[in-house]
Amino acid sequence: MTALHDPCHAADPVDQDDFTELTARHRRELHVHCYRMLGSFEDADDLVQETFLRAWRARDDVRDDGVRAWLYKIATNACLDAIRSRKRRAPYLQPYPDTLLDELSPDRIVVERETIELAYLAAIQLLPARQRAVLILRDVLDWSAAETARLLDLTVPAANSALQRARATLRSTQWTPSRPSGDEQALLTGMIEAHEHADIDHFIRLVRDDIRISMPPAPMTYLGVASMKPLFDLAFGPDGMGEWRLLPTSVNRTPAAASYLRRPGEVGFRPFKLDVFRVVDGLVTQIHVFDARMFDDLGLPKELGDDA
């Protein structure tokens, strides 16, 4: 992780072509920043557009600050404004495709799993917005205390105090990062095979007894293997939904499976859901089940045939 410095300064008024050249290369990392702040892929889209609109209106200021830091200041303040205007938090977190995270230039910023996985995002969404911003700038983006204070119009002691409170709250959530392990691909393959073949015993061997399954935006959470029987009956029972085909993918630097369903009487397998797995010590501890709206962003097929 590196601090955000940009030597690029503009000496003359910036026209639209210059503005695009100066700002476009920062779009993806700003999108990831807004996503961390808001927990929503779709809201991040809107906030990046708002960032560039505000930047265009203030384009003459670009000569006074490094372009990258200047854009981060605008994006962070746009996110803080959006959070203040919300009547409530986003109803649920959304996944972020790894293919888009990989668009980031490696010499700019590396998106590590512990700073983007859903468990981390859920934990930092509990922070007050300004503390969340300080934590992201300091601990994720590696800004200095002085840079963070300047961006948020705080004193350095105030920025440091906000960081200490944010870290304490994060510790109290009992969040711990899940570390990538060599057996994750084999585990994902096993989960896919168990799902496609309706092999419940195999599935149970791959998960922890205290597994948690959530289905945003539905508020309920299934806790433990025993609670999953209604899900098994719905998906695989004699009156179940149909046949399944799954494709491996990844979001938020964690393994995931895209599920396609062929209902009785249908020809092809159509997009149905996205399962995102959290793996700890070689077993699945949590599954977030999302709808299929992210399939296009993941570059997944619109339909599968029998040869899939």
N, C-alpha and C positions, 0 to 999 in steps of 0.2 A: 504494500500500500504506500502510495506516495502523496505528499502534499500537493495541493492544486496551485501551481504557479503557471502563468502563461506569459511569455515575453512579448506576445503580439500586441502592439498598440497601433491605433490609427491616428494619423496626424491631421488628416483632412476630413471634411464631412463624409459620412458613409452613405453610398448609394445602395440600391437594392442588391445589385450583383456582389458588391463588396460585403454587404451584410450577410448574404447567403453563404459566401465563402468563409467568412469568419465564424459563423454560428453552426452551420449544418453538421460539421464533424463532431459536435458535442451533443447531438440530438439523443443518441442512444443512452449515453451515460446520464444525461439529465432525466430521461424517461425512467431509468432504474432508480435514480434518486427520488423522483416523485412517487414512484411505486413504493419505495420503502417508507416514505412519509405517510402515504395514504392507504397502503395495503390493497390497492385496487389497480389492476392493469388498465381497465377502461378509464378510470379517473386520471391515471397517469397520462394517457393519451391527451385528455382535455387540458391538463395542467401544462404539458409541454407546449401545446398550441398557445395557451395563455402566456407562458414564459416568453415565447418568441414574439408575440404581439406586444407585450410590455417592453421587450428589448428593442423592437423596431421603433416604438414611440420614443424611447430614451437613447436612440442610437448614437447621438452626439456625445453621450457620456462614455462611450467605449474607449475613447482615447485616454481616459483618466485611470483606468484599471485594466489588469489583465483580462482578456476576453473570457477565459474559462471561469475564473473566480467571479467575474461580474455576472455571468449567466447563472452560476450557482446561487448567487445572492438573490437574483430575480426569481429563480425557480423556488427557492426555499420560502421566500416571502409570499409567493403565489400559493404555495401549499398551505402555509399558515393561515392565509386569508380564507382559503377553501375550507379548512378545518373549522375555523371560527364561524363560517356561514352555515355549516351543517347543523341540522337540528339533532342529529345523532351520528354516531360513527357509521362507517360503511357497514352494510348488513353482514358482509362476510368477506374474508380474504379471497383473492383470486390468484391462480398460479401464473408463473412467468416462464415462458418457453426458454429452455437452455440455448436453442438455436439463435435466439435474439440476444441473449447474454454474450454469446460468442462473437457478436458483431463488435464488441468493444475492443478498441486497440489495446494490445497487451502492454504497450509502453505507457498507457494512460492509467488504467485501473484494472485490477483483477477482482472478479466477483467470486469470493470464496463462499463455500456452502454455508458456513456459520453466520454469514451476514445477509443471506437471502432465503434460507429455508423457511417454510411456513411457520414452524414453531417459533422461530426468532421474530418473525414479523408479527405474529399474534401477541408475543410478549411486549414488543415495543409499542404496539398500538394502545397498550394500557397506560403509557406515559402521557403526561401533559404535552401538548404539541411542541412547545419551545424546548422542553427537556428532550423530547424525541429528536428534534433537529440538532441539538447540541451533541447528543450521543452519536448520531449518524456522522456528523461532521468530524468529531474527534476520534471515535473508536473505529469507524468504518472507513472513512475517507482520509483519516490521518492528518487532518488540519491541526495547526497549532492552536493553543488557547487564544493567542492574539488574533489570528485569522478568523477564528470562530466568533470571537467577541465583536470584531469589526463587521462581519457579515450580518450578525443579528442585532447590531446596535446595542451591545451590552458592554459593561466593563469586564475586564479579564477576571476579577474575583467573582462577578456574577455568573460568568460563563463556567468557571470552574465549579462553583457551587451547584449549578444546574446539572453539570456532568456527574458530580458525586451523588446527587439525589437520584438521577436516572439510573446510575449503576446499582445503587442500593435497591431500587424498585425492581430492576431486572433480576437481581439475585433472589429477591423474595418470590419471584414467580417460579423458581426452581427450574427455569429453563437451562438446559445444558446442550451444547452443540453436538450434533451427531456427526461422527467422523466417517469419511468414505472408507469402505473396506473392500477387499478383493473379492469377497463372496457375494456382493450385491447383485452382480449380473446373473449369477446362478440362482440367487433367490428370486429375482424378477422373473426369470425363465420358469421357475417352479410355480410361482403365483399365476402366471399366464396359463401354464399347462393345467393346473388345478381348476382354474375358471373354465377353460374351454371344454374340459372333460367332466365337469361337475364332480370333481373328486374332492369331496368335503374333508375326508381324512387327511389327504395330502395338504390341503389348505391349512388345516388346523396345526399340522406339524411345522408350518413355516411362520406361525405367528405366536406372540406371547399370550399367555393365559389372560392377561389384563389388557388386551388390545382395546384401543379406542377407535371407533369408526364414526365419522361425521359426514353429513351430506348437506353442505351449505347450498342454499340459504335456510334449509330446515333447521329448527333450533335443537332438535333432539340429538343425543349422542348415544351410541351403542357401546356399552362397557363390558368387556369380557367375552370370551368365546361363547358362553352359554346364551348370551343375549342375541347372538347372530342367527339363531335358528329361523326366525321369520324371514330374514334376508336370504338364507339358503333356500327356503321353501319357495320364495317368490322367484328367485333366479333359476333354480334347478329342479324344482318339484315337478310332479306329473302334470300339474296345471301351470307350469312356469311360463316365463316370458317368451322363450324360444331358444334358438341356437346362438352361440357366442363365438366370435373371433376377436383376438386381442393383438395389438401391436406394441412392442416396447418403445418407450420414448423417455424423455426426462424433462423435468421442470424444476426450477428453484434449486438446481444442482442435486436433485434427488431422483431416484428411479420412479417411473410412472408407467402405466399401461393404458392405452386407448382401447376402449371396448366398443365393438360393433355388434349389433343385435339383428338377427333375422327372425322376425316374428312368423308364426304359422301362416302359410299361404303366400309369403313374400319370396322374392327371388334372391335379392342381394342382401348383404349385411350392411346396415346403416349405422352411422355414428350415434352412440348412445351416452357414453359417460367416460370420464377420465379419472382413474384411480391414482392417487399420489401416495407413495409409501414412505414412512419414516422407519429406518432400520437402525437398531441398536443391538450390539453384540450378536449379530448374525440372525436376528429375528425381526419380523415386522411388528412394531409397537403401535403404529397409528396409520390409518388409512383415511385420507380426505377424498371424498367422492364428489366430483364436479360434473356439471353437464357438459355437453359436447361443443359448446360455443368456441372453445379455444382450438379446435381441430385445424382450422385454416391457418392460424398463427403458428401451429406446430408443423405445418407442411404435410399434414396427414391426408390420405385419400378420402374422397367424399363417399365412397362406397367400396365394399370388398365383395369378391365373388368366391366361389367354392375353392378356387385355387390359392386363396390367401394362406 
